[in-house]
Amino acid sequence: MKIGEKIDVGLTFDELRKANVERCESKFHSVESWSPCDWMTCLVGEVGELASEIKKRRRGEKVPHEKFRHEIGDIQAYLDLLAASLDVDLGEATVEKFNIVSERIGSKVKL
């Protein structure tokens, strides 16, 4: 794969969870060995890195689009590990909350 090459991905939350936990446990430690607070700290760190890139762009610096993609990818991976540590199915949580908000704001758009 070349940098910047478009990838056709039909990734599911379940596939992400399986690969994410497997990679974490094979190279680092078990998901349970860190507390949700530890995973949240990692997630916030990645959100901060994305915020920094956005700030640079706002200041007029040229930030390659791949920087945004990579930071958002990191955020997704850490969000999934946080959800795993809390025994939350990310797909189910997303659908449920999306539909709650749609109902609350009177939108017909539902997942």
Secondary structure, DSSP 4 states (H G I P E B T S, - for coil): --TT--------HHHHHHHHHHHHHHHT--GGGS-HHHHHHHHHHHHHHHHHHHHHHHTT----HHHHHHHHHHHHHHHHHHHHHTT--HHHHHHHHHHHHHHHHT-----
